[in-house]
Each structure stands twice: as structure tokens, then as C-alpha cells.
Amino acid sequence: MDQFTCVDYKDHAVSVGSDSMAGAYIPRRDKGGQDHFGVGISHNNNLAPLKGSLSAINRAVSGT
């Protein structure tokens, strides 16, 4: 993950109530200067950003 820097970070609640979900939107920039966008959604507010970061990195590695 040290090959990527966080460009921005946004999160918000996707739903309300006891089963609410959080969404995190995270663009990552690789060492070549290309941005890769990731989204994470989870019932856990701490997991949503992690999933978003992994999504961005997976997209960078897969070339999509």
C-alpha cells in the first residue's frame, strides 16, 4: 500500500436506523501519478474506508 497515496476521502451514511450502512469514497494516486477510485460500503464505519482503499488498489492492479 505504500505505492499509493490518498488523494481525498469522503464518507456518509447510506441508510438510517439500527442496521445503517456507511459508504466511503477514496481516490488513490499511484507513484506514476494516475488516480484510481474505490468505494467501500459496510455496516461497520471503520470497515467502509478500508474496503474503499482496497477497492481502489485492486482496480489499479487489475488495470480497470
N, CA and C atoms as a LAMMPS dump frame, in Angstrom:
ITEM: TIMESTEP
0
ITEM: NUMBER OF ATOMS
192
ITEM: BOX BOUNDS ff ff ff
-5.0000000000000000e+02 5.0000000000000000e+02
-5.0000000000000000e+02 5.0000000000000000e+02
-5.0000000000000000e+02 5.0000000000000000e+02
ITEM: ATOMS id mol type element x y z
1 1 1 N 0.811 -1.194 0
2 1 2 C 0 0 0
3 1 3 C 0.857 1.261 0
4 2 1 N 2.153 1.132 0.216
5 2 2 C 2.998 2.318 0.228
6 2 3 C 3.229 2.869 -1.172
7 3 1 N 2.73 2.186 -2.192
8 3 2 C 2.847 2.666 -3.563
9 3 3 C 1.716 3.628 -3.922
10 4 1 N 0.791 3.853 -3.009
11 4 2 C -0.376 4.69 -3.258
12 4 3 C -0.506 5.757 -2.183
13 5 1 N -0.968 6.926 -2.579
14 5 2 C -1.271 7.973 -1.62
15 5 3 C -2.762 8.284 -1.693
16 6 1 N -3.307 8.686 -0.571
17 6 2 C -4.721 9.046 -0.511
18 6 3 C -4.879 10.472 -1.028
19 7 1 N -5.703 10.635 -2.045
20 7 2 C -5.924 11.947 -2.649
21 7 3 C -7.028 12.699 -1.915
22 8 1 N -8.051 11.985 -1.491
23 8 2 C -9.211 12.598 -0.848
24 8 3 C -9.926 11.506 -0.071
25 9 1 N -10.904 11.89 0.726
26 9 2 C -11.681 10.919 1.489
27 9 3 C -13.045 11.52 1.774
28 10 1 N -14.088 10.802 1.425
29 10 2 C -15.461 11.216 1.723
30 10 3 C -16.212 10.008 2.258
31 11 1 N -17.029 10.227 3.262
32 11 2 C -17.892 9.149 3.741
33 11 3 C -19.232 9.722 4.16
34 12 1 N -20.213 8.866 4.216
35 12 2 C -21.541 9.282 4.665
36 12 3 C -22.376 8.05 4.974
37 13 1 N -23.468 8.275 5.649
38 13 2 C -24.4 7.19 5.944
39 13 3 C -25.208 6.884 4.691
40 14 1 N -25.338 5.601 4.39
41 14 2 C -26.106 5.169 3.227
42 14 3 C -27.561 4.93 3.623
43 15 1 N -27.767 4.518 4.86
44 15 2 C -29.121 4.287 5.362
45 15 3 C -29.167 4.704 6.831
46 16 1 N -30.344 4.692 7.415
47 16 2 C -30.505 5.093 8.804
48 16 3 C -31.119 3.949 9.588
49 17 1 N -31.002 4.044 10.891
50 17 2 C -31.582 3.03 11.751
51 17 3 C -30.518 2.119 12.34
52 18 1 N -30.987 1.09 13.045
53 18 2 C -30.06 0.195 13.734
54 18 3 C -29.225 -0.646 12.773
55 19 1 N -29.687 -0.806 11.543
56 19 2 C -28.922 -1.573 10.552
57 19 3 C -28.331 -0.656 9.477
58 20 1 N -27.984 0.576 9.884
59 20 2 C -27.473 1.557 8.923
60 20 3 C -26.141 1.114 8.329
61 21 1 N -25.851 1.658 7.161
62 21 2 C -24.616 1.337 6.463
63 21 3 C -23.856 2.629 6.174
64 22 1 N -22.539 2.511 6.087
65 22 2 C -21.681 3.648 5.756
66 22 3 C -21.067 3.416 4.384
67 23 1 N -20.89 4.506 3.644
68 23 2 C -20.212 4.445 2.357
69 23 3 C -18.982 5.344 2.401
70 24 1 N -17.877 4.876 1.844
71 24 2 C -16.641 5.656 1.799
72 24 3 C -16.137 5.686 0.364
73 25 1 N -15.756 6.867 -0.093
74 25 2 C -15.27 7.081 -1.458
75 25 3 C -13.821 7.543 -1.358
76 26 1 N -12.91 6.765 -1.917
77 26 2 C -11.495 7.03 -1.723
78 26 3 C -10.731 6.948 -3.035
79 27 1 N -10.269 8.086 -3.542
80 27 2 C -9.352 8.048 -4.679
81 27 3 C -7.913 7.883 -4.185
82 28 1 N -7.181 7.004 -4.838
83 28 2 C -5.773 6.76 -4.518
84 28 3 C -4.932 7.107 -5.733
85 29 1 N -3.755 7.664 -5.516
86 29 2 C -2.85 8.008 -6.613
87 29 3 C -1.629 7.094 -6.535
88 30 1 N -1.312 6.452 -7.655
89 30 2 C -0.126 5.597 -7.672
90 30 3 C 1.124 6.435 -7.91
91 31 1 N 2.289 5.797 -7.838
92 31 2 C 3.552 6.523 -7.993
93 31 3 C 3.723 7.13 -9.37
94 32 1 N 2.993 6.613 -10.36
95 32 2 C 3.032 7.167 -11.708
96 32 3 C 2.134 8.369 -11.894
97 33 1 N 1.381 8.744 -10.86
98 33 2 C 0.503 9.91 -10.919
99 33 3 C -0.904 9.623 -11.394
100 34 1 N -1.24 8.355 -11.608
101 34 2 C -2.585 8.004 -12.072
102 34 3 C -3.5 7.776 -10.873
103 35 1 N -4.72 8.318 -10.958
104 35 2 C -5.694 8.158 -9.884
105 35 3 C -6.548 6.916 -10.106
106 36 1 N -6.87 6.245 -9.001
107 36 2 C -7.721 5.059 -9.011
108 36 3 C -8.767 5.257 -7.92
109 37 1 N -10.028 5.08 -8.283
110 37 2 C -11.15 5.391 -7.408
111 37 3 C -11.698 4.11 -6.788
112 38 1 N -11.986 4.141 -5.5
113 38 2 C -12.562 2.985 -4.819
114 38 3 C -13.733 3.385 -3.941
115 39 1 N -14.674 2.462 -3.787
116 39 2 C -15.847 2.667 -2.941
117 39 3 C -15.967 1.489 -1.986
118 40 1 N -16.232 1.781 -0.74
119 40 2 C -16.467 0.732 0.245
120 40 3 C -17.767 0.99 0.976
121 41 1 N -18.554 -0.061 1.164
122 41 2 C -19.818 0.038 1.894
123 41 3 C -19.842 -1.066 2.938
124 42 1 N -20.192 -0.693 4.168
125 42 2 C -20.216 -1.672 5.244
126 42 3 C -21.155 -1.204 6.356
127 43 1 N -21.599 -2.154 7.165
128 43 2 C -22.358 -1.816 8.374
129 43 3 C -21.428 -1.24 9.433
130 44 1 N -20.141 -1.497 9.29
131 44 2 C -19.138 -1.02 10.226
132 44 3 C -18.47 0.231 9.661
133 45 1 N -18.554 1.346 10.392
134 45 2 C -17.974 2.617 9.927
135 45 3 C -16.47 2.548 9.723
136 46 1 N -15.801 1.648 10.42
137 46 2 C -14.348 1.514 10.282
138 46 3 C -13.962 0.656 9.085
139 47 1 N -14.824 -0.241 8.673
140 47 2 C -14.51 -1.122 7.548
141 47 3 C -14.788 -0.483 6.192
142 48 1 N -15.712 0.435 6.12
143 48 2 C -16.057 1.064 4.839
144 48 3 C -14.847 1.747 4.19
145 49 1 N -14.058 2.559 4.92
146 49 2 C -12.883 3.164 4.285
147 49 3 C -11.827 2.132 3.888
148 50 1 N -11.662 1.105 4.694
149 50 2 C -10.705 0.055 4.357
150 50 3 C -11.115 -0.649 3.073
151 51 1 N -12.395 -0.963 2.965
152 51 2 C -12.895 -1.59 1.738
153 51 3 C -12.731 -0.66 0.54
154 52 1 N -12.944 0.635 0.746
155 52 2 C -12.754 1.605 -0.331
156 52 3 C -11.309 1.674 -0.794
157 53 1 N -10.384 1.668 0.155
158 53 2 C -8.958 1.682 -0.192
159 53 3 C -8.57 0.428 -0.954
160 54 1 N -9.018 -0.718 -0.477
161 54 2 C -8.705 -1.978 -1.163
162 54 3 C -9.338 -2.026 -2.542
163 55 1 N -10.516 -1.465 -2.687
164 55 2 C -11.17 -1.405 -3.992
165 55 3 C -10.346 -0.587 -4.977
166 56 1 N -9.852 0.558 -4.537
167 56 2 C -9.029 1.408 -5.406
168 56 3 C -7.735 0.705 -5.801
169 57 1 N -7.103 0.058 -4.844
170 57 2 C -5.847 -0.65 -5.128
171 57 3 C -6.09 -1.835 -6.054
172 58 1 N -7.154 -2.581 -5.833
173 58 2 C -7.492 -3.7 -6.723
174 58 3 C -7.744 -3.219 -8.149
175 59 1 N -8.41 -2.092 -8.279
176 59 2 C -8.651 -1.544 -9.617
177 59 3 C -7.341 -1.133 -10.28
178 60 1 N -6.423 -0.594 -9.503
179 60 2 C -5.126 -0.192 -10.051
180 60 3 C -4.329 -1.406 -10.524
181 61 1 N -4.349 -2.457 -9.723
182 61 2 C -3.586 -3.657 -10.045
183 61 3 C -4.189 -4.386 -11.243
184 62 1 N -5.514 -4.402 -11.323
185 62 2 C -6.187 -5.131 -12.408
186 62 3 C -6.241 -4.318 -13.704
187 63 1 N -5.978 -3.014 -13.608
188 63 2 C -5.98 -2.169 -14.798
189 63 3 C -7.343 -1.711 -15.24
190 64 1 N -8.358 -1.786 -14.354
191 64 2 C -9.711 -1.328 -14.727
192 64 3 C -9.984 0.051 -14.199
